[in-house]
């Protein structure tokens, strides 16, 4: 049964010793013409993410592995990939690496490229239902392969007693093995970002579809079969 991490006492947290732990962070981006209000929310969001991750490391376990959606390289090449994403997850990753964590690739370049191509195609819209179905089915198939690979690579690298952090867009239906304890990091500002993106008037500063922060509901209820805790309310 899911509980808020803020309500867990240290003796209970000690029960996770020796288990594999994964801190799940919703990956949000901003776009070049983003308005000041969104940028302020974005900055607050990542500050809260850092605070909650520090709390998790103190209570549950230090981060030994960093996993990031879109990264299929290792070493300096992986850092260069993160620099292209232009998101504060880069700074968090660098700090974790300086403290001894490893940045693990979880993507396959060919699957990643194929999924991006199909996503662009689907976003253009269709006149033919037959073509729409073909493109949608192809996208679902390659995304399923991506999710399975991400799960496998995390499962292979995350050892008993270790903790890792996964930066991934909200709502992706990634299923983790039951023996991995998943902690969803869901800071208060994420609700505010959802409301802002839902309620704001559409205008010229609207991001492209590929750049929009995902507006779906909480990952913690959808993306994993087993999630023992949530970092909400820390």
VEXPA-153368 format. One record per residue (C-alpha): residue number from 1; x, y, z. Coordinates in steps of 0.5 Angstrom, whole numbers, plus 500, padded with zeros to 3 digits. Layout:
N
+-----+-----+-----+-----+
|   i |   x |   y |   z |
+-----+-----+-----+-----+
| NUM |   X |   Y |   Z |
...
+-----+-----+-----+-----+
***
This chain:
234
+-----+-----+-----+-----+
|   i |   x |   y |   z |
+-----+-----+-----+-----+
|   1 | 500 | 500 | 500 |
|   2 | 503 | 507 | 498 |
|   3 | 505 | 512 | 504 |
|   4 | 507 | 519 | 503 |
|   5 | 515 | 519 | 505 |
|   6 | 514 | 524 | 510 |
|   7 | 510 | 520 | 514 |
|   8 | 515 | 514 | 514 |
|   9 | 520 | 514 | 521 |
|  10 | 527 | 512 | 520 |
|  11 | 526 | 505 | 523 |
|  12 | 521 | 504 | 517 |
|  13 | 526 | 507 | 512 |
|  14 | 531 | 502 | 514 |
|  15 | 527 | 496 | 512 |
|  16 | 529 | 498 | 505 |
|  17 | 536 | 496 | 506 |
|  18 | 539 | 491 | 502 |
|  19 | 533 | 492 | 497 |
|  20 | 533 | 495 | 490 |
|  21 | 530 | 502 | 490 |
|  22 | 529 | 507 | 484 |
|  23 | 527 | 514 | 485 |
|  24 | 522 | 516 | 479 |
|  25 | 523 | 523 | 477 |
|  26 | 518 | 526 | 472 |
|  27 | 522 | 530 | 466 |
|  28 | 520 | 537 | 464 |
|  29 | 523 | 541 | 459 |
|  30 | 522 | 549 | 457 |
|  31 | 521 | 552 | 451 |
|  32 | 525 | 558 | 448 |
|  33 | 519 | 562 | 448 |
|  34 | 516 | 560 | 455 |
|  35 | 513 | 566 | 459 |
|  36 | 516 | 568 | 465 |
|  37 | 510 | 565 | 469 |
|  38 | 512 | 558 | 466 |
|  39 | 519 | 559 | 467 |
|  40 | 518 | 561 | 475 |
|  41 | 514 | 555 | 476 |
|  42 | 519 | 551 | 472 |
|  43 | 525 | 553 | 476 |
|  44 | 521 | 552 | 483 |
|  45 | 520 | 545 | 480 |
|  46 | 527 | 543 | 479 |
|  47 | 529 | 546 | 486 |
|  48 | 524 | 542 | 489 |
|  49 | 526 | 536 | 486 |
|  50 | 533 | 537 | 488 |
|  51 | 530 | 538 | 495 |
|  52 | 526 | 531 | 495 |
|  53 | 532 | 527 | 492 |
|  54 | 536 | 529 | 498 |
|  55 | 531 | 527 | 503 |
|  56 | 530 | 520 | 499 |
|  57 | 538 | 519 | 499 |
|  58 | 538 | 521 | 507 |
|  59 | 532 | 517 | 509 |
|  60 | 532 | 511 | 504 |
|  61 | 539 | 511 | 500 |
|  62 | 544 | 514 | 496 |
|  63 | 544 | 515 | 489 |
|  64 | 549 | 510 | 486 |
|  65 | 546 | 510 | 478 |
|  66 | 543 | 515 | 474 |
|  67 | 538 | 513 | 468 |
|  68 | 535 | 518 | 464 |
|  69 | 530 | 518 | 458 |
|  70 | 534 | 519 | 451 |
|  71 | 541 | 517 | 453 |
|  72 | 544 | 512 | 450 |
|  73 | 551 | 513 | 451 |
|  74 | 556 | 513 | 456 |
|  75 | 562 | 517 | 459 |
|  76 | 563 | 524 | 456 |
|  77 | 558 | 523 | 450 |
|  78 | 552 | 521 | 455 |
|  79 | 554 | 528 | 459 |
|  80 | 554 | 532 | 452 |
|  81 | 547 | 528 | 450 |
|  82 | 544 | 531 | 457 |
|  83 | 547 | 538 | 455 |
|  84 | 543 | 538 | 449 |
|  85 | 537 | 537 | 453 |
|  86 | 538 | 543 | 456 |
|  87 | 534 | 541 | 463 |
|  88 | 536 | 542 | 470 |
|  89 | 537 | 534 | 471 |
|  90 | 544 | 535 | 468 |
|  91 | 546 | 539 | 474 |
|  92 | 543 | 533 | 478 |
|  93 | 546 | 528 | 474 |
|  94 | 553 | 531 | 475 |
|  95 | 553 | 532 | 482 |
|  96 | 551 | 525 | 483 |
|  97 | 557 | 523 | 479 |
|  98 | 561 | 527 | 483 |
|  99 | 559 | 523 | 489 |
| 100 | 560 | 517 | 486 |
| 101 | 554 | 515 | 482 |
| 102 | 554 | 512 | 475 |
| 103 | 550 | 515 | 469 |
| 104 | 548 | 508 | 465 |
| 105 | 545 | 508 | 458 |
| 106 | 538 | 506 | 458 |
| 107 | 536 | 507 | 450 |
| 108 | 538 | 504 | 444 |
| 109 | 540 | 509 | 438 |
| 110 | 536 | 506 | 433 |
| 111 | 530 | 505 | 437 |
| 112 | 530 | 512 | 439 |
| 113 | 531 | 515 | 432 |
| 114 | 525 | 511 | 430 |
| 115 | 520 | 513 | 435 |
| 116 | 522 | 520 | 434 |
| 117 | 521 | 519 | 427 |
| 118 | 514 | 516 | 428 |
| 119 | 512 | 521 | 433 |
| 120 | 513 | 527 | 428 |
| 121 | 509 | 523 | 423 |
| 122 | 503 | 522 | 428 |
| 123 | 503 | 530 | 430 |
| 124 | 502 | 532 | 423 |
| 125 | 496 | 529 | 423 |
| 126 | 492 | 525 | 417 |
| 127 | 487 | 525 | 412 |
| 128 | 487 | 517 | 411 |
| 129 | 484 | 513 | 417 |
| 130 | 488 | 507 | 414 |
| 131 | 495 | 511 | 414 |
| 132 | 493 | 514 | 421 |
| 133 | 493 | 507 | 424 |
| 134 | 499 | 504 | 421 |
| 135 | 503 | 510 | 424 |
| 136 | 500 | 509 | 430 |
| 137 | 501 | 502 | 431 |
| 138 | 508 | 503 | 428 |
| 139 | 509 | 508 | 434 |
| 140 | 506 | 504 | 439 |
| 141 | 510 | 498 | 437 |
| 142 | 517 | 501 | 437 |
| 143 | 515 | 505 | 444 |
| 144 | 514 | 498 | 447 |
| 145 | 521 | 496 | 445 |
| 146 | 524 | 502 | 448 |
| 147 | 520 | 501 | 455 |
| 148 | 522 | 494 | 455 |
| 149 | 529 | 496 | 454 |
| 150 | 529 | 501 | 459 |
| 151 | 526 | 496 | 464 |
| 152 | 531 | 491 | 462 |
| 153 | 537 | 495 | 463 |
| 154 | 535 | 498 | 469 |
| 155 | 534 | 491 | 472 |
| 156 | 541 | 489 | 470 |
| 157 | 545 | 495 | 473 |
| 158 | 541 | 496 | 479 |
| 159 | 544 | 491 | 485 |
| 160 | 541 | 489 | 491 |
| 161 | 542 | 495 | 496 |
| 162 | 543 | 500 | 491 |
| 163 | 539 | 506 | 489 |
| 164 | 538 | 509 | 482 |
| 165 | 534 | 515 | 480 |
| 166 | 530 | 515 | 473 |
| 167 | 529 | 522 | 469 |
| 168 | 523 | 520 | 465 |
| 169 | 517 | 524 | 462 |
| 170 | 510 | 523 | 466 |
| 171 | 505 | 518 | 464 |
| 172 | 510 | 513 | 460 |
| 173 | 507 | 506 | 461 |
| 174 | 514 | 503 | 464 |
| 175 | 513 | 497 | 468 |
| 176 | 519 | 495 | 473 |
| 177 | 520 | 488 | 476 |
| 178 | 516 | 487 | 483 |
| 179 | 523 | 487 | 487 |
| 180 | 525 | 494 | 485 |
| 181 | 522 | 499 | 490 |
| 182 | 519 | 505 | 486 |
| 183 | 519 | 512 | 490 |
| 184 | 515 | 517 | 486 |
| 185 | 518 | 524 | 486 |
| 186 | 512 | 529 | 486 |
| 187 | 513 | 536 | 488 |
| 188 | 507 | 541 | 490 |
| 189 | 509 | 545 | 484 |
| 190 | 508 | 540 | 479 |
| 191 | 500 | 540 | 480 |
| 192 | 501 | 548 | 479 |
| 193 | 505 | 546 | 472 |
| 194 | 499 | 542 | 470 |
| 195 | 494 | 547 | 472 |
| 196 | 498 | 552 | 468 |
| 197 | 499 | 548 | 462 |
| 198 | 491 | 546 | 462 |
| 199 | 488 | 553 | 464 |
| 200 | 493 | 558 | 460 |
| 201 | 490 | 561 | 453 |
| 202 | 493 | 558 | 447 |
| 203 | 498 | 563 | 444 |
| 204 | 504 | 564 | 440 |
| 205 | 509 | 562 | 445 |
| 206 | 506 | 555 | 446 |
| 207 | 511 | 550 | 445 |
| 208 | 512 | 545 | 440 |
| 209 | 509 | 538 | 441 |
| 210 | 516 | 535 | 442 |
| 211 | 518 | 540 | 447 |
| 212 | 511 | 541 | 451 |
| 213 | 512 | 538 | 459 |
| 214 | 507 | 532 | 459 |
| 215 | 500 | 534 | 462 |
| 216 | 498 | 527 | 464 |
| 217 | 496 | 525 | 471 |
| 218 | 501 | 522 | 476 |
| 219 | 506 | 517 | 474 |
| 220 | 506 | 514 | 481 |
| 221 | 499 | 511 | 479 |
| 222 | 500 | 509 | 472 |
| 223 | 507 | 507 | 471 |
| 224 | 509 | 502 | 475 |
| 225 | 506 | 495 | 478 |
| 226 | 509 | 496 | 485 |
| 227 | 511 | 503 | 488 |
| 228 | 512 | 503 | 496 |
| 229 | 512 | 510 | 497 |
| 230 | 511 | 517 | 494 |
| 231 | 516 | 523 | 496 |
| 232 | 510 | 528 | 496 |
| 233 | 509 | 532 | 502 |
| 234 | 517 | 532 | 504 |
+-----+-----+-----+-----+
***
